[in-house]
Amino acid sequence: MKPAVRKPYAVGIKRREEILEAALEIFSVQGYRGAALADIAARVGLTLAGVLHYFSSKEEILATVLQRRDEGLTPWFVDTWAETGSFSSAVHELMVHSMQSPHVLRLFVTMSAESTDPSHPSHEYFQQRYRSSREHFGEVLRQAKELGQVQPAVSGPVLMAVLDGLQLQWLLDPTFDLLGELDGYLQTIAVNPGPLS
Amino acid sequence: MKPAVRKPYAVGIKRREEILEAALEIFSVQGYRGAALADIAARVGLTLAGVLHYFSSKEEILATVLQRRDEGLTPWFVDTWAETGSFSSAVHELMVHSMQSPHVLRLFVTMSAESTDPSHPSHEYFQQRYRSSREHFGEVLRQAKELGQVQPAVSGPVLMAVLDGLQLQWLLDPTFDLLGELDGYLQTIAVNPGPLS
């Protein structure tokens, strides 16, 4: 019996993955509102009903896409920090990484802003997302301070605000020197900042 | 002739003001998308056609509302700075002032995020708004540095990012300690910061 049960389960997992990958690609290019479930279905060779077998709505697909990207970023950041040995370099690399997918970044910026409306379907998701991010950034900063890489007065929510706010300015205006501004800020919070240019 | 020409002109100015005030009030409560031009018209005792005599669209009203609020904030900030004598206190008061109108704040946060899409009707307005804000903040910070109130390494875009990003976190979660985080940040950029709590 076991193989017969396992196989469809594994196929289901694989299908879900395919749908999520297709959705991220389509949301990134067409935006959330511009994307139709039918386009996502067509990309993975399913009917609309086929997609709805795995996800109840476009909204649920979006929430899962966002969540998965968030989950992926944390280990990515920790690995990059371990490799570079520098908190500032890891934050810089995180931004370089994000800038490679401006559509995904735009999706996050727009969805988080829209979700400030308490009646928005993603309100709770983003509220929880920011709470988790504050905890995560708080823990990461605590370690960076212990290692003597960041000044004691730096707070997680402020660092998150700097990243969010600079990204917004860059998305609005691609000529804005996002990395230059970020590096300038990172120098001000480092324990032994070098001379500012 | 002159009085005859002047009177309708003055009436037109007054009407425009009334429409803008009504629109700000309605946008603030119902949001931009939820607000109908007809509601704005009803509030000022005009027909829809009457409103369209002064503004071509809801979008144009929104752009004017945003622009006027922006214009009002600059002299307000300069006055508050002069009164308190402290750059940090003026920024703190600016935030207190903004928090008194969470709907207006939400309107700005949502519109600026949506406008990152180059095809959005407000894209150019927000692009220009952020460029102007960077110039304005740059000039204000230059003065604050000359007065020895702010550390030389602080940049206008980063300060703007901190304000935008913290506001977003607060709008998503009213239990977030926006003013506490802002004050903590302001202490880190002050020239002679007091002890951090």
Interface residues (C-beta under 8 A of the other chain):
Chain A: G31 R106 V109 T110 S112 A113 E114 S115 T116 D117 H123 F126 Q127 Y130 R131 R134 Q151 P152 A153 V154 S155 P157 V158 M160 A161 V162 L163 D164 G165 L166 L168 Q169 L171 L172 D173 F176 E181 G184 Y185 Q187 T188 I189 P193 L196
Chain B: G31 R106 V109 T110 S112 A113 E114 S115 T116 D117 H123 F126 Q127 Y130 R131 R134 Q151 P152 A153 V154 S155 P157 V158 M160 A161 V162 L163 D164 G165 L166 L168 Q169 L171 L172 D173 F176 E181 G184 Y185 Q187 T188 I189 P193 L196
